[in-house]
């Protein structure tokens, strides 16, 4: 009897180990596939890759877009126990944002990109010579919808790393 019990225990252990699959939660493994889809209908989504890791927010109070007097501010924040990060983009062109407009993000006072990591107390900003763009792909002044994509490099005085924000996309209802 003891021999059958030991054999049964080994069989159950084998079955449980072979049926264990870390992909059981159906989360896409490719980081880009973990971002919200690129839409243009005011879905209130914001996402990008931060040094290759997904940063995604969908239909949340943690995103905001404000377009007033020719300036645009877009921001998304993840505020969790293990992650407190914010990405913001500011355009201060004093001109009307037009569909399919491409804007360089190149410094901290006019057109800029910023990544904040509150847990590590690091702020990364675009600087003169930074690579970065914001592209407006849809701008609807009737329904107050703005959509587009972005990417930029951020540098920090407090921290030594460079932050690479890539594959950014947003589709938001903006505040006029």
C-alpha positions as CSV (number, residue, x, y, z in Angstrom):
1,X,0.0,0.0,0.0
2,X,2.8,2.4,0.9
3,X,4.4,1.6,-2.5
4,X,1.2,2.6,-4.3
5,X,0.9,5.8,-2.3
6,X,4.4,6.8,-3.2
7,X,3.8,6.1,-6.8
8,X,0.6,8.1,-6.8
9,X,2.4,11.0,-5.1
10,X,5.1,11.0,-7.7
11,X,2.5,10.9,-10.5
12,X,0.6,13.8,-9.0
13,X,3.8,15.8,-8.6
14,X,4.8,15.1,-12.2
15,X,1.3,16.2,-13.5
16,X,1.3,19.4,-11.5
17,X,4.8,20.4,-12.6
18,X,4.1,19.7,-16.3
19,X,0.8,21.5,-16.2
20,X,2.3,24.6,-14.7
21,X,2.6,27.4,-17.3
22,X,3.5,30.9,-16.5
23,X,1.5,32.0,-19.6
24,X,-1.8,30.9,-18.1
25,X,-2.9,34.5,-17.5
26,X,-3.1,35.1,-21.2
27,X,-0.9,38.3,-20.9
28,X,0.9,38.9,-24.2
29,X,4.6,38.3,-23.9
30,X,5.7,40.9,-26.4
31,X,5.8,44.3,-24.5
32,X,4.4,46.2,-27.5
33,X,1.3,43.9,-27.4
34,X,0.7,45.0,-23.8
35,X,0.1,48.6,-24.9
36,X,-3.3,49.9,-25.7
37,X,-4.2,49.8,-29.3
38,X,-3.6,52.8,-31.5
39,X,-7.1,54.3,-31.9
40,X,-8.5,57.7,-32.8
41,X,-11.9,57.7,-31.2
42,X,-11.3,59.2,-27.8
43,X,-10.8,55.9,-25.9
44,X,-8.8,57.6,-23.2
45,X,-5.7,55.4,-23.5
46,X,-2.0,56.2,-23.0
47,X,0.9,53.8,-23.3
48,X,4.5,53.4,-24.3
49,X,7.6,51.4,-23.6
50,X,10.0,52.7,-20.9
51,X,13.4,51.1,-21.6
52,X,11.5,48.3,-23.3
53,X,9.0,47.7,-20.4
54,X,5.3,48.4,-20.9
55,X,3.7,51.5,-19.4
56,X,0.0,51.3,-20.2
57,X,-3.1,53.1,-18.9
58,X,-6.6,52.6,-20.3
59,X,-9.8,54.5,-19.5
60,X,-8.5,56.0,-16.2
61,X,-8.5,59.2,-14.2
62,X,-4.7,58.9,-14.3
63,X,-4.5,60.4,-17.8
64,X,-5.1,64.0,-18.9
65,X,-4.9,66.1,-22.0
66,X,-5.4,69.9,-22.0
67,X,-5.3,72.0,-25.1
68,X,-5.6,75.7,-24.4
69,X,-4.4,78.9,-26.1
70,X,-2.1,77.0,-28.5
71,X,-0.4,74.9,-25.8
72,X,-0.9,71.2,-25.2
73,X,-0.2,69.1,-22.1
74,X,-0.6,65.3,-22.1
75,X,0.1,63.1,-19.1
76,X,-0.3,59.6,-17.9
77,X,0.5,58.2,-14.4
78,X,0.8,54.7,-13.0
79,X,0.4,54.9,-9.2
80,X,0.7,51.5,-7.5
81,X,2.4,50.1,-4.5
82,X,5.4,49.0,-6.5
83,X,5.4,51.6,-9.2
84,X,4.8,55.3,-9.1
85,X,5.7,56.8,-12.5
86,X,4.5,59.7,-14.6
87,X,5.1,60.6,-18.3
88,X,4.2,64.1,-19.5
89,X,4.6,65.9,-22.7
90,X,4.2,69.7,-23.2
91,X,4.0,71.7,-26.4
92,X,4.1,75.5,-26.0
93,X,4.1,76.6,-29.6
94,X,1.5,79.4,-29.4
95,X,-0.1,78.0,-32.5
96,X,-2.9,75.7,-33.4
97,X,-2.3,72.0,-33.2
98,X,-3.1,70.6,-36.6
99,X,-3.8,67.0,-37.7
100,X,-0.7,65.1,-38.8
101,X,1.6,67.7,-37.1
102,X,5.0,66.5,-36.0
103,X,6.6,68.4,-33.1
104,X,10.2,68.0,-31.8
105,X,10.6,67.5,-28.1
106,X,13.9,69.2,-27.5
107,X,14.1,71.0,-24.2
108,X,12.5,71.7,-20.8
109,X,10.8,75.1,-21.4
110,X,8.9,74.9,-24.7
111,X,8.4,71.5,-26.3
112,X,9.4,68.8,-23.9
113,X,9.0,65.3,-22.6
114,X,9.4,64.2,-19.0
115,X,9.5,60.8,-17.2
116,X,9.2,60.9,-13.4
117,X,10.0,57.9,-11.2
118,X,8.7,58.9,-7.7
119,X,10.0,55.7,-6.0
120,X,13.6,56.3,-7.1
121,X,13.2,60.2,-6.9
122,X,14.4,60.5,-10.5
123,X,13.2,63.0,-13.1
124,X,14.2,62.5,-16.7
125,X,13.8,65.5,-19.1
126,X,14.4,66.1,-22.7
127,X,17.3,68.5,-23.2
128,X,18.8,70.5,-26.1
129,X,20.1,67.8,-28.4
130,X,17.6,65.2,-27.2
131,X,15.9,63.0,-29.7
132,X,12.1,63.0,-29.4
133,X,8.9,63.8,-31.3
134,X,5.2,64.0,-30.7
135,X,3.0,63.3,-33.7
136,X,-0.6,64.4,-33.8
137,X,-2.5,61.9,-36.0
138,X,-6.0,63.0,-35.1
139,X,-7.3,66.3,-33.8
140,X,-11.1,66.7,-33.5
141,X,-12.1,70.2,-32.2
142,X,-15.8,69.3,-32.2
143,X,-15.6,66.2,-30.0
144,X,-12.4,67.3,-28.2
145,X,-10.4,64.2,-29.2
146,X,-6.6,64.2,-29.7
147,X,-4.6,61.1,-30.8
148,X,-1.1,60.4,-31.8
149,X,2.2,58.9,-30.9
150,X,5.4,59.9,-29.2
151,X,9.0,58.9,-28.4
152,X,11.8,60.6,-26.6
153,X,15.1,60.3,-24.6
154,X,15.1,61.7,-21.1
155,X,18.2,62.7,-19.1
156,X,18.5,63.2,-15.3
157,X,20.8,65.2,-13.1
158,X,19.9,63.1,-10.1
159,X,20.2,59.7,-11.8
160,X,22.8,58.4,-14.2
161,X,20.6,56.4,-16.6
162,X,19.1,57.6,-19.8
163,X,15.4,56.8,-20.2
164,X,14.2,55.7,-23.6
165,X,10.5,56.2,-24.2
166,X,9.4,54.4,-27.4
167,X,6.3,53.2,-29.2
168,X,4.2,55.8,-27.3
169,X,0.6,56.2,-28.3
170,X,-2.4,58.1,-26.9
171,X,-6.1,58.5,-27.8
172,X,-7.7,61.0,-25.4
173,X,-10.5,63.4,-24.9
174,X,-8.9,66.7,-24.1
175,X,-10.0,69.6,-21.9
176,X,-10.3,72.8,-24.0
